[in-house]
């Protein structure tokens, strides 16, 4: 079936008053710059310091790259919408953005699961411690002959397929099942790893040792990434109704906050990374 819309228009927050557009664009630009700079610092430290070139840091490097690419795929267009009132995105560009949004989201979920397993192995076994494309293929041929206005901050699968002038149930449920498998499967691995991790930490006699070990946890990022995302998918498929602006705030929270604070959680709280960073800064002085 042919698609009739040639372009889409990203609305962003429908309830946002125009005189707040400048403030929102500056805030989103700050988030984008902070994400780029924070992750670039760690990437530079990783390249320049051999002491950081270990398996656990390869996971963090992949996470940093995913964060940068995810933010680059989503933020420039919504910033342009509020800064220059240019929310138009081409039909092909929208589906390309949708692919990157869901691809990097899936990769991040799996990376967090791998890192949780790494924490479990490091604590419990110290001596041994050393398909989003199908969603796009199914959504692309739908007839988009109704509205071309996307009430979202990027080209998300739910936001796009809602615009199709056809029954979306046969397309939405497979996408929902895939999302839940990726999210809940990764979350199950993380929960198991952290339960084993906590049991191992509680066996440590010294309180200081326990606190130091717990400081390597990343429960804040895991909660921010998984819980709002699961709620968003569930609410969209079981018809839980609430404010569109609130839904977009939740989406922006789990999409933008983790990439922005990942460098602080995974890098600057790690003693080895902090020592390398301080050493590099002292050399420059």
RABELBEL-V540118 format. One record per helix or strand of 3 or more residues. SS is the DSSP state (alpha for helix, beta for strand). FROM is the first residue (numbers start at 1). LEN is the number of residues. If there is no record, write none. Layout:
BEGIN
ss/from/len
SS/FROM/LEN
SS/FROM/LEN
END
This chain:
BEGIN
ss/from/len
beta/7/4
alpha/18/31
alpha/50/3
alpha/55/30
beta/88/3
alpha/91/34
alpha/126/3
alpha/132/9
alpha/157/5
alpha/169/34
alpha/207/8
alpha/219/19
alpha/244/25
alpha/271/14
END
